[in-house]
Amino acid sequence: MTKNTVLILGARSDIAMASAHRFAKAGYDIQLAARNANDLSVDSNDIELRHQVSVSLHEFDALEIQSHETFVDNLPQLPTVAVCAVGFMGAQDESEQDISAAARVMRSNFEGPASILAVLANKFEQRGSGCIVGISSVAGDRGRATNYVYGSAKAGFTAFLSGLRNRLAKKGVHVMTVLPGFVATKMTEGMDLPAKLTAEPDELADAIYQAMTQGKNTIYRRRVWYVIMMIIRNIPESIFKKLKL
């Protein structure tokens, strides 16, 4: 019998590594995929020793979309679950002035993740089973002046996951969208984040695992973000334009 395996895409991030530990704790073998994947050997050994599971490292670049089909074909086995934690926030002011910087943000948060998940979706559909977990963001719920380049890419990714979920609903493949608010990671280091609205990577990873086992379609973390974003989505545009959000 083939053991459950989870592929972690963008494995270098704090959220990705926390997710790897959570799935390993549940007995999943782990496939860690990232650029310069061999640099993750210490993390790989830690997961193996701590959870007594098998861990493999795989070179992966989300922006090299022409390589994605080959990447999946070369995995030691098609995973049971794929968690996509690929992302890059960038700086809004830089993206406004430099189109190449904006393109990197948009490609990192939409084109790359959508491409690799599209390949995996087709493989899962052919097999008739699997779960895809895409980590998007509440930033995609409405465009805001302070991060609309990043937010627009996440909005596209959220819509992509929704459509993919609808397409695969009767094919034995489940697609789950994760919409975190603030998370205390290297990407947000230095930001003055409100404690009550900020999740830890381990907290998010546990929520992802639990929601997946329950077959949920979309989750916000922390849950208060569902209320916050519902309010923000419903502010009239005439008022919204005057706000500094």
C-alpha positions, 0 to 999 in steps of 0.5 A, a space after each residue: 500500500 502506497 503511503 500518503 505523501 504531501 508535496 510542499 511547494 515553496 518549501 523555504 517559507 515559514 508557513 511551508 515548513 510549519 505545514 511540512 511538520 504538521 503533515 509529517 506529524 500525521 504520518 505523511 511522507 514529505 516532498 520539499 520543493 524549492 529553489 536551491 532545495 539542497 539548502 533545506 537538508 538540515 530541515 529535511 533531517 529534522 523532519 525525518 528524525 522528529 516524525 519518523 517519516 521519509 523526506 525528499 528534496 526537489 529543485 523547483 522554480 515557480 517562475 520557470 513554468 515550462 519546467 513544471 510538467 517535467 518537475 511533476 513527472 520526475 517526482 518519486 511518486 505523485 503526492 496525495 496532497 499538494 500544498 502551494 505556499 509559493 508567494 512574494 510580497 514585494 514592495 508596493 512603491 517599487 512595483 508602482 515605479 518598476 514594471 519588472 518588479 510588479 511583474 515579479 510580484 504578479 508572476 510569483 503570486 499568480 502565474 507560477 502557483 496557478 501553472 504548477 497546480 494546473 499540472 498537478 490538477 490534471 495528474 490528480 484528475 487522471 488518478 481520480 484522487 488527491 487534494 490541492 491546498 492553495 495559500 492565497 491571502 485576504 489581500 485579494 478580497 479587495 484592492 487597496 492602495 497600499 498593496 494592490 499589486 500583490 493583492 490583485 495577484 492573490 485575487 487572481 489566484 483565489 479565483 483560479 482555485 475556486 474555478 479549479 475546485 468547481 471543475 474537479 468537484 466530481 472528479 475525486 479531487 478536492 481543492 481548498 483555498 487558504 486565506 490568511 491575514 497577518 502571519 508572523 513570518 520572515 516576510 512580515 518581519 519588522 512590520 508592526 502587526 496587531 497581536 490579536 490579528 496575527 497568526 503563528 506559522 504553526 497555528 496556520 499549519 494546524 488549521 490547514 491540516 484540520 480543515 483539509 481533513 474536514 473537506 472544507 473549501 475555504 478557510 480564513 485564519 485567524 477567523 476574525 479576518 472573515 468578518 474584517 474582510 466582509 466589512 471591507 468588501 462592502 464599503 461603498 467605493 465612494 467612501 473606500 477611495 477616501 480611506 487609507 487602507 
